Amino acid sequence: MKKIIVHNGTFHADDIISICMIRNQYGNDIPVERKHEVTLDEFNDPDVWVVDVGGIHAADYHNFDHHQDKDSPSACILVAEALYTPQMLTILRKQLLDTISDVDCGKAIPTAGSINSIVRNFNNLPNGFDFAVEICQAIFDAYHYNAVKSIEDEYKWKNLFKGDGFAL
């Protein structure tokens, strides 16, 4: 993967968490470029993930903007749909992503202490974007790990009794 592109200016939890999900799957060393003008070559390069900018949602090309469709969930859900199994997606949406999306799409107001509220406060700091990504990476990694463990535990319980014998 070459890079992740997100919009510059004020950042939000949906673009920050999108970066964290991509890095969780592909590695923390993926560079992030912040800009509003995305080139045609970048849109057409599947090794460039374009997130929350550009007006295009084309998952096959890793373009995940939601602003062109008022009924679309935010970028973090579009990215998660491309990265995760339905079971993992369900858990992450319930525990984290739906709230982020609802706030980003204007369907909810961020509550004090929510990830949306925390990320917004980083906008006022020098190097706030980098701090927000670093802190949210740890937060997301914890959610991801817990979701993986939940799926593993569910699998173990469903397969505890097989046929005539007992198996773990």
VENKAFEN-V990227 format. One record per residue. N is the residue number from 1. RES is the residue in three letters. PSI is psi in whole degrees, 0 to 359 (NA if undefined). Layout:
N,RES,PSI
N,RES,PSI
This chain:
1,MET,134
2,LYS,310
3,LYS,168
4,ILE,133
5,ILE,129
6,VAL,166
7,HIS,151
8,ASN,184
9,GLY,209
10,THR,130
11,PHE,160
12,HIS,169
13,ALA,328
14,ASP,320
15,ASP,324
16,ILE,313
17,ILE,327
18,SER,314
19,ILE,315
20,CYS,320
21,MET,316
22,ILE,314
23,ARG,326
24,ASN,325
25,GLN,328
26,TYR,353
27,GLY,144
28,ASN,355
29,ASP,6
30,ILE,123
31,PRO,150
32,VAL,131
33,GLU,130
34,ARG,118
35,LYS,165
36,HIS,338
37,GLU,112
38,VAL,134
39,THR,159
40,LEU,321
41,ASP,320
42,GLU,318
43,PHE,325
44,ASN,359
45,ASP,109
46,PRO,351
47,ASP,0
48,VAL,121
49,TRP,119
50,VAL,115
51,VAL,124
52,ASP,24
53,VAL,152
54,GLY,345
55,GLY,19
56,ILE,133
57,HIS,105
58,ALA,90
59,ALA,326
60,ASP,333
61,TYR,7
62,HIS,42
63,ASN,119
64,PHE,61
65,ASP,150
66,HIS,356
67,HIS,341
68,GLN,352
69,ASP,108
70,LYS,342
71,ASP,359
72,SER,144
73,PRO,169
74,SER,172
75,ALA,323
76,CYS,326
77,ILE,321
78,LEU,318
79,VAL,315
80,ALA,322
81,GLU,329
82,ALA,336
83,LEU,329
84,TYR,157
85,THR,160
86,PRO,322
87,GLN,315
88,MET,318
89,LEU,317
90,THR,314
91,ILE,312
92,LEU,323
93,ARG,313
94,LYS,319
95,GLN,336
96,LEU,307
97,LEU,323
98,ASP,321
99,THR,316
100,ILE,313
101,SER,316
102,ASP,319
103,VAL,314
104,ASP,325
105,CYS,6
106,GLY,18
107,LYS,352
108,ALA,160
109,ILE,135
110,PRO,137
111,THR,156
112,ALA,133
113,GLY,353
114,SER,161
115,ILE,326
116,ASN,315
117,SER,318
118,ILE,312
119,VAL,318
120,ARG,323
121,ASN,334
122,PHE,341
123,ASN,335
124,ASN,359
125,LEU,146
126,PRO,137
127,ASN,24
128,GLY,324
129,PHE,311
130,ASP,320
131,PHE,316
132,ALA,316
133,VAL,315
134,GLU,313
135,ILE,316
136,CYS,333
137,GLN,316
138,ALA,319
139,ILE,311
140,PHE,317
141,ASP,324
142,ALA,316
143,TYR,316
144,HIS,313
145,TYR,316
146,ASN,325
147,ALA,317
148,VAL,313
149,LYS,321
150,SER,316
151,ILE,317
152,GLU,315
153,ASP,319
154,GLU,318
155,TYR,316
156,LYS,316
157,TRP,321
158,LYS,332
159,ASN,13
160,LEU,315
161,PHE,117
162,LYS,128
163,GLY,230
164,ASP,348
165,GLY,177
166,PHE,129
167,ALA,145
168,LEU,NA
